[in-house]
Amino acid sequence: MRCYVAKAGKTTLTGGWSQCMKWSMDKVKDDSSLLVKFHVVRAGEKQARVIAEISSDGMRVVDDGRYVALSRLVA
């Protein structure tokens, strides 16, 4: 099972794809200079992979995104 993590500055949301996407779009709509990074993590993994970046220009899919320690995202 996969879980998604959306991170905007110091604010983080963990949940499903649609929940994180809606939250990300709302954050960017409120502050157009904000960049939201979208991560995916699978059960049992300790690292999350960046899969997309959401900005005022829209969503950009990141192929072969870098891995980030889950402890850094949730903390």
All heavy atoms as TSV, in Angstrom:
chain	resi	resn	atom	element	x	y	z
A	1	MET	N	N	0.835	-1.165	0.000
A	1	MET	CA	C	0.000	0.000	0.000
A	1	MET	C	C	0.889	1.241	0.000
A	1	MET	O	O	1.928	1.270	0.644
A	1	MET	CB	C	-0.904	-0.009	1.225
A	1	MET	CG	C	-1.761	1.209	1.277
A	1	MET	SD	S	-3.230	1.153	2.275
A	1	MET	CE	C	-2.699	0.705	3.860
A	2	ARG	N	N	0.455	2.273	-0.700
A	2	ARG	CA	C	1.223	3.507	-0.796
A	2	ARG	C	C	0.566	4.610	0.016
A	2	ARG	O	O	-0.641	4.661	0.166
A	2	ARG	CB	C	1.321	3.961	-2.234
A	2	ARG	CG	C	2.234	3.109	-3.063
A	2	ARG	CD	C	2.294	3.633	-4.438
A	2	ARG	NE	N	1.052	3.241	-5.109
A	2	ARG	CZ	C	0.834	3.395	-6.390
A	2	ARG	NH1	N	1.738	3.942	-7.141
A	2	ARG	NH2	N	-0.292	3.013	-6.928
A	3	CYS	N	N	1.405	5.513	0.489
A	3	CYS	CA	C	0.950	6.692	1.207
A	3	CYS	C	C	1.640	7.879	0.550
A	3	CYS	O	O	2.785	7.779	0.101
A	3	CYS	CB	C	1.340	6.575	2.672
A	3	CYS	SG	S	0.832	7.972	3.660
A	4	TYR	N	N	0.949	8.983	0.487
A	4	TYR	CA	C	1.500	10.176	-0.140
A	4	TYR	C	C	1.757	11.249	0.913
A	4	TYR	O	O	1.010	11.377	1.875
A	4	TYR	CB	C	0.557	10.706	-1.214
A	4	TYR	CG	C	0.400	9.724	-2.343
A	4	TYR	CD1	C	-0.618	8.780	-2.337
A	4	TYR	CD2	C	1.297	9.711	-3.395
A	4	TYR	CE1	C	-0.742	7.862	-3.354
A	4	TYR	CE2	C	1.177	8.797	-4.422
A	4	TYR	CZ	C	0.153	7.876	-4.392
A	4	TYR	OH	O	0.040	6.968	-5.416
A	5	VAL	N	N	2.821	12.004	0.718
A	5	VAL	CA	C	3.191	13.085	1.627
A	5	VAL	C	C	3.387	14.338	0.785
A	5	VAL	O	O	4.186	14.338	-0.154
A	5	VAL	CB	C	4.491	12.761	2.393
A	5	VAL	CG1	C	4.863	13.899	3.313
A	5	VAL	CG2	C	4.370	11.459	3.162
A	6	ALA	N	N	2.659	15.385	1.123
A	6	ALA	CA	C	2.813	16.677	0.458
A	6	ALA	C	C	3.489	17.618	1.444
A	6	ALA	O	O	3.067	17.724	2.591
A	6	ALA	CB	C	1.460	17.223	0.032
A	7	LYS	N	N	4.555	18.280	1.008
A	7	LYS	CA	C	5.314	19.154	1.901
A	7	LYS	C	C	5.430	20.536	1.275
A	7	LYS	O	O	5.913	20.683	0.166
A	7	LYS	CB	C	6.689	18.581	2.168
A	7	LYS	CG	C	7.480	19.392	3.159
A	7	LYS	CD	C	8.566	18.562	3.793
A	7	LYS	CE	C	9.384	19.344	4.762
A	7	LYS	NZ	N	8.760	19.524	6.026
A	8	ALA	N	N	4.979	21.531	2.024
A	8	ALA	CA	C	5.046	22.928	1.594
A	8	ALA	C	C	5.693	23.715	2.717
A	8	ALA	O	O	5.062	23.983	3.729
A	8	ALA	CB	C	3.665	23.461	1.298
A	9	GLY	N	N	6.952	24.063	2.540
A	9	GLY	CA	C	7.670	24.768	3.600
A	9	GLY	C	C	7.807	23.884	4.825
A	9	GLY	O	O	8.351	22.797	4.753
A	10	LYS	N	N	7.267	24.339	5.960
A	10	LYS	CA	C	7.322	23.540	7.180
A	10	LYS	C	C	6.029	22.773	7.433
A	10	LYS	O	O	5.913	22.067	8.421
A	10	LYS	CB	C	7.612	24.450	8.375
A	10	LYS	CG	C	8.985	25.064	8.322
A	10	LYS	CD	C	9.275	25.870	9.551
A	10	LYS	CE	C	10.675	26.465	9.479
A	10	LYS	NZ	N	11.020	27.184	10.686
A	11	THR	N	N	5.060	22.892	6.529
A	11	THR	CA	C	3.776	22.222	6.679
A	11	THR	C	C	3.763	20.928	5.880
A	11	THR	O	O	4.231	20.895	4.746
A	11	THR	CB	C	2.630	23.108	6.163
A	11	THR	OG1	O	2.954	24.473	6.332
A	11	THR	CG2	C	1.358	22.831	6.892
A	12	THR	N	N	3.224	19.878	6.477
A	12	THR	CA	C	3.202	18.571	5.838
A	12	THR	C	C	1.818	17.950	5.974
A	12	THR	O	O	1.182	18.078	7.014
A	12	THR	CB	C	4.235	17.636	6.496
A	12	THR	OG1	O	5.514	18.248	6.455
A	12	THR	CG2	C	4.313	16.309	5.791
A	13	LEU	N	N	1.381	17.269	4.929
A	13	LEU	CA	C	0.128	16.514	4.973
A	13	LEU	C	C	0.406	15.108	4.477
A	13	LEU	O	O	1.054	14.925	3.444
A	13	LEU	CB	C	-0.941	17.169	4.100
A	13	LEU	CG	C	-2.257	16.397	4.069
A	13	LEU	CD1	C	-3.065	16.681	5.329
A	13	LEU	CD2	C	-3.053	16.742	2.858
A	14	THR	N	N	-0.082	14.125	5.207
A	14	THR	CA	C	0.061	12.726	4.839
A	14	THR	C	C	-1.319	12.151	4.583
A	14	THR	O	O	-2.233	12.387	5.366
A	14	THR	CB	C	0.742	11.940	5.974
A	14	THR	OG1	O	1.978	12.559	6.294
A	14	THR	CG2	C	0.992	10.502	5.575
A	15	GLY	N	N	-1.468	11.399	3.491
A	15	GLY	CA	C	-2.765	10.806	3.189
A	15	GLY	C	C	-2.795	10.183	1.815
A	15	GLY	O	O	-1.765	9.766	1.287
A	16	GLY	N	N	-3.969	10.170	1.220
A	16	GLY	CA	C	-4.157	9.604	-0.108
A	16	GLY	C	C	-3.816	10.615	-1.199
A	16	GLY	O	O	-3.604	11.793	-0.946
A	17	TRP	N	N	-3.789	10.118	-2.450
A	17	TRP	CA	C	-3.420	10.948	-3.593
A	17	TRP	C	C	-4.332	12.170	-3.726
A	17	TRP	O	O	-3.863	13.297	-3.799
A	17	TRP	CB	C	-3.473	10.107	-4.870
A	17	TRP	CG	C	-3.321	10.905	-6.116
A	17	TRP	CD1	C	-4.307	11.442	-6.875
A	17	TRP	CD2	C	-2.098	11.292	-6.729
A	17	TRP	NE1	N	-3.778	12.122	-7.932
A	17	TRP	CE2	C	-2.429	12.048	-7.869
A	17	TRP	CE3	C	-0.760	11.065	-6.432
A	17	TRP	CZ2	C	-1.456	12.577	-8.709
A	17	TRP	CZ3	C	0.199	11.600	-7.277
A	17	TRP	CH2	C	-0.149	12.338	-8.398
A	18	SER	N	N	-5.636	11.942	-3.755
A	18	SER	CA	C	-6.551	13.051	-4.002
A	18	SER	C	C	-6.571	14.051	-2.855
A	18	SER	O	O	-6.652	15.266	-3.082
A	18	SER	CB	C	-7.962	12.530	-4.272
A	18	SER	OG	O	-8.429	11.789	-3.170
A	19	GLN	N	N	-6.462	13.565	-1.629
A	19	GLN	CA	C	-6.434	14.458	-0.466
A	19	GLN	C	C	-5.201	15.357	-0.512
A	19	GLN	O	O	-5.290	16.570	-0.313
A	19	GLN	CB	C	-6.446	13.629	0.815
A	19	GLN	CG	C	-6.411	14.458	2.072
A	19	GLN	CD	C	-6.291	13.584	3.319
A	19	GLN	OE1	O	-5.995	12.402	3.243
A	19	GLN	NE2	N	-6.514	14.187	4.464
A	20	CYS	N	N	-4.045	14.772	-0.777
A	20	CYS	CA	C	-2.799	15.547	-0.839
A	20	CYS	C	C	-2.792	16.504	-2.029
A	20	CYS	O	O	-2.303	17.624	-1.930
A	20	CYS	CB	C	-1.594	14.614	-0.909
A	20	CYS	SG	S	-1.241	13.775	0.638
A	21	MET	N	N	-3.358	16.076	-3.155
A	21	MET	CA	C	-3.393	16.929	-4.343
A	21	MET	C	C	-4.277	18.155	-4.104
A	21	MET	O	O	-3.899	19.272	-4.436
A	21	MET	CB	C	-3.898	16.127	-5.552
A	21	MET	CG	C	-3.836	16.902	-6.832
A	21	MET	SD	S	-2.175	17.460	-7.287
A	21	MET	CE	C	-1.392	15.927	-7.684
A	22	LYS	N	N	-5.453	17.950	-3.517
A	22	LYS	CA	C	-6.348	19.068	-3.226
A	22	LYS	C	C	-5.703	20.037	-2.244
A	22	LYS	O	O	-5.742	21.251	-2.433
A	22	LYS	CB	C	-7.676	18.569	-2.665
A	22	LYS	CG	C	-8.654	19.680	-2.384
A	22	LYS	CD	C	-9.963	19.159	-1.855
A	22	LYS	CE	C	-10.976	20.205	-1.550
A	22	LYS	NZ	N	-10.570	21.531	-1.249
A	23	TRP	N	N	-5.070	19.510	-1.207
A	23	TRP	CA	C	-4.384	20.342	-0.213
A	23	TRP	C	C	-3.271	21.148	-0.874
A	23	TRP	O	O	-3.112	22.336	-0.603
A	23	TRP	CB	C	-3.833	19.447	0.896
A	23	TRP	CG	C	-3.127	20.164	1.984
A	23	TRP	CD1	C	-3.681	20.769	3.068
A	23	TRP	CD2	C	-1.713	20.355	2.117
A	23	TRP	NE1	N	-2.705	21.306	3.853
A	23	TRP	CE2	C	-1.487	21.071	3.299
A	23	TRP	CE3	C	-0.618	19.978	1.346
A	23	TRP	CZ2	C	-0.211	21.421	3.730
A	23	TRP	CZ3	C	0.644	20.327	1.770
A	23	TRP	CH2	C	0.838	21.045	2.942
A	24	SER	N	N	-2.512	20.511	-1.754
A	24	SER	CA	C	-1.409	21.179	-2.452
A	24	SER	C	C	-1.912	22.313	-3.335
A	24	SER	O	O	-1.355	23.410	-3.327
A	24	SER	CB	C	-0.636	20.180	-3.315
A	24	SER	OG	O	-0.099	19.155	-2.531
A	25	MET	N	N	-2.968	22.043	-4.079
A	25	MET	CA	C	-3.535	23.068	-4.958
A	25	MET	C	C	-4.065	24.254	-4.145
A	25	MET	O	O	-3.899	25.408	-4.543
A	25	MET	CB	C	-4.660	22.487	-5.812
A	25	MET	CG	C	-4.193	21.471	-6.797
A	25	MET	SD	S	-3.105	22.207	-8.023
A	25	MET	CE	C	-2.891	20.852	-9.126
A	26	ASP	N	N	-4.691	23.977	-3.009
A	26	ASP	CA	C	-5.192	25.050	-2.143
A	26	ASP	C	C	-4.048	25.889	-1.586
A	26	ASP	O	O	-4.135	27.113	-1.515
A	26	ASP	CB	C	-6.026	24.481	-0.992
A	26	ASP	CG	C	-7.350	23.916	-1.464
A	26	ASP	OD1	O	-7.772	24.244	-2.601
A	26	ASP	OD2	O	-7.962	23.141	-0.698
A	27	LYS	N	N	-2.966	25.239	-1.167
A	27	LYS	CA	C	-1.800	25.955	-0.633
A	27	LYS	C	C	-1.195	26.867	-1.696
A	27	LYS	O	O	-0.847	28.008	-1.421
A	27	LYS	CB	C	-0.722	24.974	-0.144
A	27	LYS	CG	C	-1.038	24.327	1.160
A	27	LYS	CD	C	-0.911	25.330	2.258
A	27	LYS	CE	C	-1.054	24.659	3.603
A	27	LYS	NZ	N	-1.078	25.602	4.687
A	28	VAL	N	N	-1.047	26.362	-2.911
A	28	VAL	CA	C	-0.455	27.146	-3.997
A	28	VAL	C	C	-1.383	28.288	-4.392
A	28	VAL	O	O	-0.937	29.388	-4.718
A	28	VAL	CB	C	-0.127	26.233	-5.202
A	28	VAL	CG1	C	0.246	27.039	-6.417
A	28	VAL	CG2	C	1.004	25.282	-4.833
A	29	LYS	N	N	-2.696	28.046	-4.336
A	29	LYS	CA	C	-3.667	29.100	-4.666
A	29	LYS	C	C	-3.572	30.245	-3.654
A	29	LYS	O	O	-3.671	31.411	-4.017
A	29	LYS	CB	C	-5.078	28.527	-4.660
A	29	LYS	CG	C	-6.105	29.462	-5.264
A	29	LYS	CD	C	-7.515	28.894	-5.166
A	29	LYS	CE	C	-7.635	27.586	-5.898
A	29	LYS	NZ	N	-8.988	27.005	-5.820
A	30	ASP	N	N	-3.357	29.910	-2.368
A	30	ASP	CA	C	-3.239	30.927	-1.321
A	30	ASP	C	C	-1.934	31.713	-1.418
A	30	ASP	O	O	-1.894	32.902	-1.152
A	30	ASP	CB	C	-3.338	30.290	0.068
A	30	ASP	CG	C	-4.729	29.759	0.353
A	30	ASP	OD1	O	-5.685	30.164	-0.348
A	30	ASP	OD2	O	-4.855	28.918	1.271
A	31	ASP	N	N	-0.841	31.037	-1.763
A	31	ASP	CA	C	0.473	31.673	-1.848
A	31	ASP	C	C	1.136	31.222	-3.148
A	31	ASP	O	O	1.668	30.112	-3.225
A	31	ASP	CB	C	1.330	31.271	-0.645
A	31	ASP	CG	C	2.688	31.949	-0.632
A	31	ASP	OD1	O	2.954	32.797	-1.504
A	31	ASP	OD2	O	3.491	31.626	0.261
A	32	SER	N	N	1.119	32.069	-4.163
A	32	SER	CA	C	1.599	31.675	-5.491
A	32	SER	C	C	3.113	31.469	-5.555
A	32	SER	O	O	3.610	30.890	-6.506
A	32	SER	CB	C	1.178	32.709	-6.533
A	32	SER	OG	O	1.758	33.962	-6.224
A	33	SER	N	N	3.859	31.935	-4.555
A	33	SER	CA	C	5.308	31.746	-4.579
A	33	SER	C	C	5.721	30.410	-3.953
A	33	SER	O	O	6.895	30.061	-3.951
A	33	SER	CB	C	5.999	32.883	-3.826
A	33	SER	OG	O	5.669	32.839	-2.454
A	34	LEU	N	N	4.758	29.646	-3.458
A	34	LEU	CA	C	5.025	28.395	-2.752
A	34	LEU	C	C	5.271	27.252	-3.732
A	34	LEU	O	O	4.663	27.194	-4.805
A	34	LEU	CB	C	3.820	28.065	-1.871
A	34	LEU	CG	C	4.010	27.061	-0.757
A	34	LEU	CD1	C	5.038	27.576	0.249
A	34	LEU	CD2	C	2.693	26.832	-0.054
A	35	LEU	N	N	6.171	26.337	-3.366
A	35	LEU	CA	C	6.427	25.123	-4.128
A	35	LEU	C	C	6.123	23.943	-3.211
A	35	LEU	O	O	6.685	23.832	-2.131
A	35	LEU	CB	C	7.881	25.064	-4.594
A	35	LEU	CG	C	8.287	23.792	-5.324
A	35	LEU	CD1	C	7.619	23.738	-6.695
A	35	LEU	CD2	C	9.789	23.719	-5.468
A	36	VAL	N	N	5.214	23.088	-3.656
A	36	VAL	CA	C	4.831	21.913	-2.866
A	36	VAL	C	C	5.467	20.688	-3.499
A	36	VAL	O	O	5.313	20.451	-4.696
A	36	VAL	CB	C	3.294	21.747	-2.816
A	36	VAL	CG1	C	2.920	20.530	-1.995
A	36	VAL	CG2	C	2.637	22.992	-2.254
A	37	LYS	N	N	6.181	19.921	-2.705
A	37	LYS	CA	C	6.786	18.676	-3.190
A	37	LYS	C	C	5.885	17.520	-2.793
A	37	LYS	O	O	5.400	17.454	-1.673
A	37	LYS	CB	C	8.170	18.492	-2.603
A	37	LYS	CG	C	9.117	19.584	-3.048
A	37	LYS	CD	C	10.475	19.065	-3.275
A	37	LYS	CE	C	11.334	20.220	-3.708
A	37	LYS	NZ	N	12.326	19.864	-4.616
A	38	PHE	N	N	5.673	16.631	-3.719
A	38	PHE	CA	C	4.779	15.490	-3.557
A	38	PHE	C	C	5.636	14.242	-3.486
A	38	PHE	O	O	6.422	13.969	-4.395
A	38	PHE	CB	C	3.872	15.448	-4.795
A	38	PHE	CG	C	2.488	15.017	-4.536
A	38	PHE	CD1	C	1.611	15.834	-3.863
A	38	PHE	CD2	C	2.048	13.785	-4.977
A	38	PHE	CE1	C	0.310	15.437	-3.636
A	38	PHE	CE2	C	0.765	13.380	-4.759
A	38	PHE	CZ	C	-0.117	14.206	-4.086
A	39	HIS	N	N	5.512	13.474	-2.401
A	39	HIS	CA	C	6.326	12.276	-2.187
A	39	HIS	C	C	5.433	11.048	-2.102
A	39	HIS	O	O	4.274	11.151	-1.719
A	39	HIS	CB	C	7.098	12.374	-0.869
A	39	HIS	CG	C	7.955	13.575	-0.751
A	39	HIS	ND1	N	7.465	14.819	-0.428
A	39	HIS	CD2	C	9.287	13.748	-0.903
A	39	HIS	CE1	C	8.459	15.686	-0.387
A	39	HIS	NE2	N	9.578	15.065	-0.678
A	40	VAL	N	N	5.998	9.894	-2.423
A	40	VAL	CA	C	5.293	8.629	-2.257
A	40	VAL	C	C	6.177	7.717	-1.402
A	40	VAL	O	O	7.398	7.702	-1.534
A	40	VAL	CB	C	4.958	7.961	-3.610
A	40	VAL	CG1	C	6.207	7.566	-4.367
A	40	VAL	CG2	C	4.054	6.760	-3.408
A	41	VAL	N	N	5.522	6.990	-0.495
A	41	VAL	CA	C	6.241	6.043	0.347
A	41	VAL	C	C	5.400	4.773	0.440
A	41	VAL	O	O	4.172	4.834	0.509
A	41	VAL	CB	C	6.543	6.634	1.745
A	41	VAL	CG1	C	5.295	6.955	2.501
A	41	VAL	CG2	C	7.440	5.729	2.559
A	42	ARG	N	N	6.064	3.647	0.383
A	42	ARG	CA	C	5.370	2.360	0.490
A	42	ARG	C	C	5.537	1.810	1.899
A	42	ARG	O	O	6.465	2.184	2.614
A	42	ARG	CB	C	5.933	1.388	-0.536
A	42	ARG	CG	C	5.565	1.785	-1.941
A	42	ARG	CD	C	5.958	0.714	-2.946
A	42	ARG	NE	N	5.406	1.029	-4.239
A	42	ARG	CZ	C	6.055	1.733	-5.168
A	42	ARG	NH1	N	7.243	2.202	-4.925
A	42	ARG	NH2	N	5.477	1.971	-6.324
A	43	ALA	N	N	4.649	0.936	2.277
A	43	ALA	CA	C	4.671	0.358	3.618
A	43	ALA	C	C	6.011	-0.324	3.891
A	43	ALA	O	O	6.533	-1.062	3.056
A	43	ALA	CB	C	3.543	-0.658	3.765
A	44	GLY	N	N	6.579	-0.026	5.036
A	44	GLY	CA	C	7.839	-0.642	5.441
A	44	GLY	C	C	9.081	0.090	4.972
A	44	GLY	O	O	10.183	-0.239	5.390
A	45	GLU	N	N	8.942	1.068	4.096
A	45	GLU	CA	C	10.105	1.808	3.615
A	45	GLU	C	C	10.443	2.951	4.553
A	45	GLU	O	O	9.564	3.502	5.219
A	45	GLU	CB	C	9.850	2.374	2.214
A	45	GLU	CG	C	9.785	1.315	1.146
A	45	GLU	CD	C	9.617	1.918	-0.244
A	45	GLU	OE1	O	9.253	3.097	-0.354
A	45	GLU	OE2	O	9.848	1.185	-1.206
A	46	LYS	N	N	11.712	3.315	4.595
A	46	LYS	CA	C	12.160	4.411	5.451
A	46	LYS	C	C	12.483	5.659	4.655
A	46	LYS	O	O	12.886	6.668	5.215
A	46	LYS	CB	C	13.389	3.974	6.250
A	46	LYS	CG	C	13.074	2.875	7.234
A	46	LYS	CD	C	14.279	2.483	8.039
A	46	LYS	CE	C	13.904	1.367	9.003
A	46	LYS	NZ	N	15.036	0.954	9.803
A	47	GLN	N	N	12.303	5.571	3.336
A	47	GLN	CA	C	12.570	6.716	2.466
A	47	GLN	C	C	11.379	6.956	1.561
A	47	GLN	O	O	10.703	6.019	1.137
A	47	GLN	CB	C	13.810	6.469	1.613
A	47	GLN	CG	C	15.083	6.380	2.423
A	47	GLN	CD	C	16.287	6.226	1.531
A	47	GLN	OE1	O	16.178	5.789	0.398
A	47	GLN	NE2	N	17.433	6.599	2.042
A	48	ALA	N	N	11.129	8.215	1.273
A	48	ALA	CA	C	10.051	8.605	0.366
A	48	ALA	C	C	10.681	9.196	-0.896
A	48	ALA	O	O	11.716	9.848	-0.836
A	48	ALA	CB	C	9.152	9.631	1.033
A	49	ARG	N	N	10.053	8.940	-2.036
A	49	ARG	CA	C	10.585	9.425	-3.305
A	49	ARG	C	C	9.746	10.605	-3.797
A	49	ARG	O	O	8.525	10.580	-3.761
A	49	ARG	CB	C	10.548	8.310	-4.352
A	49	ARG	CG	C	11.191	8.680	-5.657
A	49	ARG	CD	C	11.318	7.481	-6.575
A	49	ARG	NE	N	10.086	6.752	-6.747
A	49	ARG	CZ	C	9.236	6.947	-7.758
A	49	ARG	NH1	N	9.495	7.844	-8.679
A	49	ARG	NH2	N	8.147	6.217	-7.864
A	50	VAL	N	N	10.422	11.644	-4.270
A	50	VAL	CA	C	9.742	12.804	-4.849
A	50	VAL	C	C	9.182	12.384	-6.203
A	50	VAL	O	O	9.915	11.884	-7.050
A	50	VAL	CB	C	10.709	13.993	-5.029
A	50	VAL	CG1	C	10.006	15.160	-5.685
A	50	VAL	CG2	C	11.315	14.403	-3.711
A	51	ILE	N	N	7.863	12.578	-6.385
A	51	ILE	CA	C	7.255	12.187	-7.657
A	51	ILE	C	C	6.696	13.379	-8.433
A	51	ILE	O	O	6.469	13.279	-9.628
A	51	ILE	CB	C	6.148	11.131	-7.466
A	51	ILE	CG1	C	5.050	11.650	-6.553
A	51	ILE	CG2	C	6.731	9.831	-6.975
A	51	ILE	CD1	C	3.824	10.769	-6.517
A	52	ALA	N	N	6.469	14.508	-7.735
A	52	ALA	CA	C	5.925	15.681	-8.429
A	52	ALA	C	C	6.209	16.947	-7.635
A	52	ALA	O	O	6.450	16.897	-6.429
A	52	ALA	CB	C	4.425	15.530	-8.637
A	53	GLU	N	N	6.178	18.062	-8.347
A	53	GLU	CA	C	6.286	19.385	-7.736
A	53	GLU	C	C	5.107	20.205	-8.227
A	53	GLU	O	O	4.801	20.210	-9.413
A	53	GLU	CB	C	7.591	20.062	-8.131
A	53	GLU	CG	C	8.811	19.384	-7.589
A	53	GLU	CD	C	10.096	20.037	-8.069
A	53	GLU	OE1	O	10.063	20.786	-9.076
A	53	GLU	OE2	O	11.128	19.793	-7.440
A	54	ILE	N	N	4.444	20.877	-7.307
A	54	ILE	CA	C	3.270	21.671	-7.649
A	54	ILE	C	C	3.569	23.125	-7.333
A	54	ILE	O	O	3.975	23.451	-6.222
A	54	ILE	CB	C	2.042	21.176	-6.875
A	54	ILE	CG1	C	1.777	19.720	-7.257
A	54	ILE	CG2	C	0.830	22.032	-7.167
A	54	ILE	CD1	C	1.091	18.937	-6.228
A	55	SER	N	N	3.380	23.980	-8.339
A	55	SER	CA	C	3.609	25.415	-8.175
A	55	SER	C	C	2.472	26.160	-8.854
A	55	SER	O	O	1.520	25.553	-9.341
A	55	SER	CB	C	4.955	25.811	-8.776
A	55	SER	OG	O	4.940	25.642	-10.168
A	56	SER	N	N	2.578	27.458	-8.908
A	56	SER	CA	C	1.538	28.254	-9.558
A	56	SER	C	C	1.476	27.981	-11.066
A	56	SER	O	O	0.460	28.231	-11.703
A	56	SER	CB	C	1.770	29.740	-9.309
A	56	SER	OG	O	3.031	30.124	-9.817
A	57	ASP	N	N	2.548	27.433	-11.636
A	57	ASP	CA	C	2.565	27.086	-13.059
A	57	ASP	C	C	1.853	25.772	-13.347
A	57	ASP	O	O	1.564	25.465	-14.492
A	57	ASP	CB	C	4.003	26.979	-13.573
A	57	ASP	CG	C	4.727	28.308	-13.513
A	57	ASP	OD1	O	4.036	29.353	-13.571
A	57	ASP	OD2	O	5.960	28.311	-13.391
A	58	GLY	N	N	1.593	24.980	-12.322
A	58	GLY	CA	C	0.934	23.685	-12.483
A	58	GLY	C	C	1.747	22.577	-11.853
A	58	GLY	O	O	2.664	22.815	-11.063
A	59	MET	N	N	1.420	21.348	-12.224
A	59	MET	CA	C	2.113	20.186	-11.672
A	59	MET	C	C	3.172	19.700	-12.654
A	59	MET	O	O	2.910	19.598	-13.855
A	59	MET	CB	C	1.123	19.059	-11.403
A	59	MET	CG	C	1.772	17.870	-10.738
A	59	MET	SD	S	0.611	16.592	-10.284
A	59	MET	CE	C	0.524	15.676	-11.787
A	60	ARG	N	N	4.348	19.408	-12.120
A	60	ARG	CA	C	5.440	18.867	-12.927
A	60	ARG	C	C	5.812	17.515	-12.367
A	60	ARG	O	O	6.146	17.386	-11.178
A	60	ARG	CB	C	6.655	19.785	-12.890
A	60	ARG	CG	C	7.815	19.301	-13.734
A	60	ARG	CD	C	8.967	20.272	-13.690
A	60	ARG	NE	N	9.713	20.194	-12.450
A	60	ARG	CZ	C	10.767	19.405	-12.267
A	60	ARG	NH1	N	11.193	18.624	-13.212
A	60	ARG	NH2	N	11.397	19.405	-11.113
A	61	VAL	N	N	5.710	16.483	-13.189
A	61	VAL	CA	C	6.081	15.133	-12.769
A	61	VAL	C	C	7.597	15.024	-12.769
A	61	VAL	O	O	8.258	15.454	-13.709
A	61	VAL	CB	C	5.465	14.080	-13.713
A	61	VAL	CG1	C	5.913	12.686	-13.324
A	61	VAL	CG2	C	3.958	14.182	-13.689
A	62	VAL	N	N	8.138	14.448	-11.700
A	62	VAL	CA	C	9.585	14.293	-11.563
A	62	VAL	C	C	9.930	12.828	-11.815
A	62	VAL	O	O	9.582	11.957	-11.024
A	62	VAL	CB	C	10.051	14.715	-10.150
A	62	VAL	CG1	C	11.541	14.493	-9.999
A	62	VAL	CG2	C	9.678	16.157	-9.879
A	63	ASP	N	N	10.579	12.559	-12.933
A	63	ASP	CA	C	11.036	11.197	-13.217
A	63	ASP	C	C	12.320	10.932	-12.445
A	63	ASP	O	O	13.193	11.797	-12.361
A	63	ASP	CB	C	11.301	11.022	-14.711
A	63	ASP	CG	C	10.026	11.137	-15.521
A	63	ASP	OD1	O	8.974	10.729	-15.011
A	63	ASP	OD2	O	10.091	11.654	-16.651
A	64	ASP	N	N	12.448	9.761	-11.886
A	64	ASP	CA	C	13.631	9.382	-11.104
A	64	ASP	C	C	13.916	10.398	-10.009
A	64	ASP	O	O	15.038	10.882	-9.863
A	64	ASP	CB	C	14.861	9.225	-12.006
A	64	ASP	CG	C	14.662	8.141	-13.048
A	64	ASP	OD1	O	13.978	7.149	-12.724
A	64	ASP	OD2	O	15.164	8.274	-14.166
A	65	GLY	N	N	12.893	10.740	-9.244
A	65	GLY	CA	C	13.038	11.720	-8.161
A	65	GLY	C	C	13.955	11.221	-7.062
A	65	GLY	O	O	14.123	10.027	-6.867
A	66	ARG	N	N	14.531	12.156	-6.345
A	66	ARG	CA	C	15.465	11.784	-5.288
A	66	ARG	C	C	14.710	11.240	-4.086
A	66	ARG	O	O	13.525	11.473	-3.907
A	66	ARG	CB	C	16.323	12.966	-4.881
A	66	ARG	CG	C	15.597	14.053	-4.150
A	66	ARG	CD	C	16.553	15.218	-3.855
A	66	ARG	NE	N	15.870	16.243	-3.112
A	66	ARG	CZ	C	15.923	16.360	-1.799
A	66	ARG	NH1	N	16.653	15.530	-1.095
A	66	ARG	NH2	N	15.270	17.311	-1.178
A	67	TYR	N	N	15.414	10.477	-3.263
A	67	TYR	CA	C	14.835	9.895	-2.060
A	67	TYR	C	C	15.126	10.789	-0.865
A	67	TYR	O	O	16.216	11.354	-0.758
A	67	TYR	CB	C	15.399	8.489	-1.820
A	67	TYR	CG	C	14.795	7.458	-2.741
A	67	TYR	CD1	C	15.344	7.210	-3.985
A	67	TYR	CD2	C	13.660	6.767	-2.366
A	67	TYR	CE1	C	14.788	6.268	-4.831
A	67	TYR	CE2	C	13.092	5.837	-3.205
A	67	TYR	CZ	C	13.660	5.584	-4.437
A	67	TYR	OH	O	13.096	4.668	-5.277
A	68	VAL	N	N	14.153	10.911	0.021
A	68	VAL	CA	C	14.265	11.728	1.224
A	68	VAL	C	C	13.906	10.836	2.401
A	68	VAL	O	O	12.935	10.065	2.330
A	68	VAL	CB	C	13.297	12.929	1.170
A	68	VAL	CG1	C	13.390	13.754	2.423
A	68	VAL	CG2	C	13.555	13.762	-0.058
A	69	ALA	N	N	14.674	10.930	3.477
A	69	ALA	CA	C	14.386	10.135	4.676
A	69	ALA	C	C	13.006	10.510	5.214
A	69	ALA	O	O	12.673	11.689	5.327
A	69	ALA	CB	C	15.448	10.367	5.729
A	70	LEU	N	N	12.219	9.514	5.511
A	70	LEU	CA	C	10.865	9.740	6.013
A	70	LEU	C	C	10.869	10.520	7.322
A	70	LEU	O	O	9.993	11.343	7.564
A	70	LEU	CB	C	10.155	8.408	6.189
A	70	LEU	CG	C	8.664	8.427	6.402
A	70	LEU	CD1	C	7.978	9.132	5.241
A	70	LEU	CD2	C	8.133	7.023	6.543
A	71	SER	N	N	11.881	10.319	8.117
A	71	SER	CA	C	11.983	11.038	9.395
A	71	SER	C	C	12.131	12.546	9.176
A	71	SER	O	O	11.663	13.352	9.977
A	71	SER	CB	C	13.153	10.520	10.216
A	71	SER	OG	O	14.372	10.670	9.511
A	72	ARG	N	N	12.756	12.964	8.067
A	72	ARG	CA	C	12.898	14.395	7.760
A	72	ARG	C	C	11.587	14.997	7.279
A	72	ARG	O	O	11.329	16.177	7.498
A	72	ARG	CB	C	13.959	14.598	6.681
A	72	ARG	CG	C	15.370	14.392	7.192
A	72	ARG	CD	C	16.385	14.773	6.174
A	72	ARG	NE	N	16.239	16.174	5.788
A	72	ARG	CZ	C	16.663	16.682	4.647
A	72	ARG	NH1	N	17.237	15.893	3.769
A	72	ARG	NH2	N	16.491	17.946	4.368
A	73	LEU	N	N	10.766	14.195	6.617
A	73	LEU	CA	C	9.495	14.720	6.096
A	73	LEU	C	C	8.467	14.905	7.191
A	73	LEU	O	O	7.774	15.915	7.233
A	73	LEU	CB	C	8.924	13.758	5.058
A	73	LEU	CG	C	9.574	13.739	3.698
A	73	LEU	CD1	C	8.893	12.710	2.813
A	73	LEU	CD2	C	9.491	15.105	3.059
A	74	VAL	N	N	8.346	13.939	8.054
A	74	VAL	CA	C	7.282	13.946	9.059
A	74	VAL	C	C	7.641	14.787	10.272
A	74	VAL	O	O	6.780	15.332	10.934
A	74	VAL	CB	C	6.923	12.498	9.463
A	74	VAL	CG1	C	5.827	12.479	10.499
A	74	VAL	CG2	C	6.502	11.716	8.228
A	75	ALA	N	N	8.919	14.971	10.542
A	75	ALA	CA	C	9.351	15.717	11.736
A	75	ALA	C	C	8.982	17.166	11.665
A	75	ALA	O	O	8.745	17.778	10.710
A	75	ALA	CB	C	10.856	15.594	11.907
